Amino acid sequence: MDQFERLNQLPLRDDLRGLRPYGAPQLDVPILLNVNENTFGVPLDAKEAILKAVADELDGLNRYPDREFTELRRALAAYLGHGLNEDNMWAANGSNEVLQQLLQAFGGPGRSLMSFPPTYSMYPLLASGTGTGYIEGFRDEDYNLSAESAAEQVRSKSPNIVFLCSPNNPTGTALGLDIVEAVYEAGEASRTIVIVDEAYAEFAHSGTRSALLLLPNRPRLIVSRTMSKAFAMAGARVGYLAAAPEITDAVRLVRLPYHLSAITQATAVAALRNSDALLANVEAIKVQRDRIVNELIRMGLAPAPSDSNFVFFGGLEDPAGVWEALLAAGILIRDVGIAGHLRVTAGTEAETTAFLQALEAILDGVH
């Protein structure tokens, strides 16, 4: 009997029986381009500031941290701007915990969450973990989502919560604000909470507008962000949201006490105070992302327009075979389980060159 079978011998909740934990492959290869990390790492000056901030907390580790993480909320509001203040902000251990807390507050048994696959694969798992029903919306054949279609689906299903991922993962394309507005209005009768997951917002093309612009006078609208991607802090686990103050009060009802450690708070505040240094590599990543798009088109493949730090591309007859061949070449990208498609993170110039050269050699070998 293997470990998975032993798990299912336990008296699990019925809706968890047979499920497997979420997770991308974690393999030890030279070039890791599979989970949309910022491969540039933390710059030296920001690293030194974080180390000092953490060291300053060490003498007080015998005490609980600031339960309200007030300094961090102020720093997050200052970073986002848009007239936000500390009362509009909330943070947790990665944006996944932010979304989980929102589902604990507004979802649960007898309530429902809608999202529009293909999108972030954690959404149905978060629904399952909180006992929230999951409604699978749909997109067009080209994976785009129109305001009219999204609004009609929300009106017809009346979900309690809607997740809109923008830029979308795994396709990488940002949503127009008309879609967010249409979904919000469509959920008026059902008082639907609308959560716009902007984990990759800093990588969007110039002129792409954030849903932060729509927050005033929309108490059911929430914008979720993360410091994992643009800030190169995936290991620190810091996610946050911006919303009306009553939303943060709702989340306080379900959060665990002292859920953000003093070390996490100090790290995040120091990073935000050094945001210019930490975000300096964002433009370099965008250059490599656009380079990948252009080169894939030249190779005869079909990349989706990307506002994120990754590229979703189709036109592959054997994506699993290409994935395996790249892995054999020491390059790990992501098979997201969509026919004919793979996804690759935009890394450094050297990592991007290695990926493109290996992929072209593989395709030439196939042909």
Disulfide bonds with the S-S distance in Angstrom:
none
